[in-house]
């Protein structure tokens, strides 16, 4: 899947097009949930994710998200970001929509953790967890 979403911007799920250096820089230096993540770990998560979606502006990667899934029942949305200078144009909305509603994603039960951007995720049906959801931190 590759398509234009705004003039000069493209969405793409081609794993080979993802810019590991750009993804690593953002995650390890700017993302509260991944500060200090090693380049090797970024490579590993990219390689082992169920699906990845990137946003590109004139060929440079400016956004990214990935999913972890069994491909049948559950999926977990992770590492969602748009570079600050490209925010406010609906790029995150288009990227998340492609991830959760595009391809086989629409039939999966999605989960995520976030401390911000809840309004974005609510647009796609994410809400408060049920009384059945439990979590064990890997820390």
C-alpha positions in Angstrom: 0.0 0.0 0.0 1.4 3.4 -1.0 -0.8 6.4 -1.4 -0.7 10.2 -1.3 -2.6 11.7 1.7 -1.7 15.4 1.4 0.3 17.2 -1.2 3.9 16.1 -0.7 3.0 13.4 1.8 2.7 9.6 1.3 1.6 6.7 3.5 3.5 3.5 2.9 3.6 0.1 4.6 6.7 -1.2 2.7 8.9 -2.4 5.5 11.9 -1.9 3.3 11.2 1.8 2.8 11.3 2.5 6.6 14.2 4.7 7.6 15.7 2.9 10.6 18.0 5.9 11.4 15.0 8.3 11.4 12.8 6.0 13.5 15.6 5.3 16.0 16.4 9.0 16.3 12.9 9.9 17.2 12.1 7.0 19.5 15.4 7.0 21.4 15.7 10.8 21.7 12.1 12.3 21.7 9.5 9.6 22.5 8.7 9.5 26.3 7.9 5.7 26.0 11.2 4.7 24.2 13.9 7.1 25.4 17.3 5.4 25.0 16.0 2.5 22.9 19.0 1.1 21.0 19.2 1.0 17.3 19.4 -2.8 17.4 16.2 -2.9 19.3 14.5 -0.6 16.8 15.7 -2.8 14.0 14.4 -5.9 15.8 10.9 -4.3 16.5 10.7 -3.2 12.8 11.6 -6.7 11.6 9.3 -8.5 14.0 6.2 -6.3 13.8 3.1 -7.6 12.2 2.7 -4.4 10.1 4.4 -1.0 9.9 3.1 2.2 8.4 5.2 5.3 7.7 4.5 8.8 6.6 6.9 10.3 4.1 7.3 14.0 3.1 9.2 14.5 -0.2 10.9 11.1 0.4 11.9 11.7 4.0 10.3 9.7 6.8 8.3 12.0 9.2 6.0 9.5 10.9 5.8 5.9 11.9 3.7 3.4 13.7 3.8 -0.4 14.0 1.5 -3.2 15.1 2.2 -6.4 17.0 -0.4 -9.1 16.3 -1.3 -12.7 15.9 -3.0 -11.7 12.7 -6.3 -13.3 13.8 -7.7 -11.9 17.0 -5.6 -9.2 18.7 -3.3 -6.4 17.7 -1.3 -3.8 19.7 -0.6 -0.4 18.3 2.9 0.9 19.1 5.5 3.6 18.5 3.1 6.1 16.9 4.6 9.5 16.0 4.7 12.3 13.6 7.6 14.8 13.7 6.5 18.0 15.4 7.0 20.2 12.4 4.6 18.1 10.4 1.8 17.9 13.0 -1.6 19.5 12.6 -2.2 18.3 9.1 -4.2 15.1 9.7 -1.1 12.9 9.1 -1.4 10.9 12.4 -5.1 10.4 11.7 -4.4 9.0 8.2 -1.6 6.8 9.5 -3.6 5.3 12.4 -6.6 4.9 10.3 -4.6 2.9 7.7 -3.1 0.8 10.4 -6.3 -0.1 12.3 -8.8 -0.1 9.4 -6.7 -0.9 6.4 -5.7 -4.4 5.2 -6.7 -7.1 7.7 -6.6 -4.6 10.6 -10.2 -3.9 10.6 -11.2 -7.3 11.9 -8.7 -7.3 14.8 -9.2 -6.3 18.5 -6.8 -3.4 19.0 -5.0 -2.3 22.2 -2.6 0.5 23.0 -0.9 2.4 25.8 -0.6 6.2 25.7 -0.5 9.1 28.0 -1.4 11.6 25.3 -3.4 11.9 22.0 -6.4 10.0 23.4 -8.7 12.1 21.2 -6.9 10.8 18.1 -7.4 7.2 19.2 -11.0 7.7 20.3 -11.9 8.5 16.6 -11.1 4.9 15.8 -13.0 3.3 18.7 -10.3 3.1 21.3 -11.7 3.7 24.8 -11.0 3.0 28.4 -10.2 -0.7 29.1 -12.8 -3.0 30.4 -12.8 -4.4 33.9 -11.3 -7.6 32.3 -8.1 -6.0 31.0 -5.0 -6.7 33.1 -1.5 -5.6 32.6 1.9 -6.8 33.7 4.7 -4.3 33.1 7.9 -5.6 31.6 10.0 -3.3 33.8 
